[in-house]
Amino acid sequence: MKDVEEGKRTAKFVCVLTTILENGEKIICKGETKGKIALKCGTMGKLTFGPVLIPDGYDRVLNDMTEEEIGHTHRQLAWKELLTKLERYRK
């Protein structure tokens, strides 16, 4: 991708979580992190695709960001939505 111009390096990471309740009802939750593919790979060893995605509004790849900065990734957004929906069933 080194020859692909920056405006065409857009990407979106998506996490979809599904749970099926005892009554058979499905809950499907989705989170997205939009950004662009980096020209150079960042730090390895954290998030699976974190070394290559620069989220919109940032200038570093996910793996080079602090926990506070990456607190709203596609995974966290999907989990928060799922937990919120499950909490409604507990009441």
Helices and strands as residue ranges (DSSP letters): G 6-8, E 10-20, E 26-37, E 53-55, G 62-64, H 74-90
